[in-house]
Amino acid sequence: MLVQKLLALLIMLIPAAIAVFGIKLMRDTLYLLFNPTLPFQWAKFILGLILFVLPVLFIGGFILHHDRKRNRVQPRFMLPEQEDEE
């Protein structure tokens, strides 16, 4: 049980660290707009945005999947029941 909880924590911490790095890239890009030293600042900002959005979506999906298994979500977030056609 402890190993499962530690594994779940690790699964959540890795994307969170990537998201923090994405925020750092976006912040650095915005501050360097006032003192341009590198070309293609927009590419660095887009990379930071991607590195922020994808881990946030992963963490949200992980939490939604976990809560669906325990029936803790509102009915609109539940998966539709599949009907057997025989």
CORJONOR-V197798 format. One line per field, one symbol per residue. psi: psi as a letter, one per 30 degrees, with the letter a starting at -180 (. if undefined). A space follows every 10 residues. Layout:
psi: ???
This chain:
psi: eeeeeeeeee eeeeeeeeee eeeeeeeeee efffijfklh eeeeeeeeee feeeeeeeee eeeeeeeeeg hgllfffkkk kkkkj.
